[in-house]
Amino acid sequence: HERRANAIKLLLQALDALSDAGIEFRLAGLQGGSAHNVIPRDAEALVAVPPEAAGEAASVVERVSAELHDEWGADEPDLTLALEAAGSSSACSATCRMVSLR
């Protein structure tokens, strides 16, 4: 068996880290996975973050991304975790994607 990361669980780690850092956010949506019997390879959360907390939120996500790469990089070399603006000044999209090319 190959060691595979669950994208939904990794994304939740990032959201927990935002909460632990004291960053207030609203979860507007969460989706991931393509079938009930397959480990989710990608997941996405839409979160609303106050504009004044966007920089700190980005720093937290970068830190979590580095931690996940340390833990999963050998098994999931295509793992990406990103925080991106999602169309309005108060919403950001936190995304965890893993694409297996093997």
Buried (B, 14 or more C-beta within 10 A) or exposed (E): EEEBBBBBEBBBBBBEBBEEBEBEBEEEEBEBBEEEEEBBBBBBBBBBBBEEBBEBBBEBBEEBBEBBBEBBEEEBEEBBBBBEEBEEEBBBBBBBBBEEEE
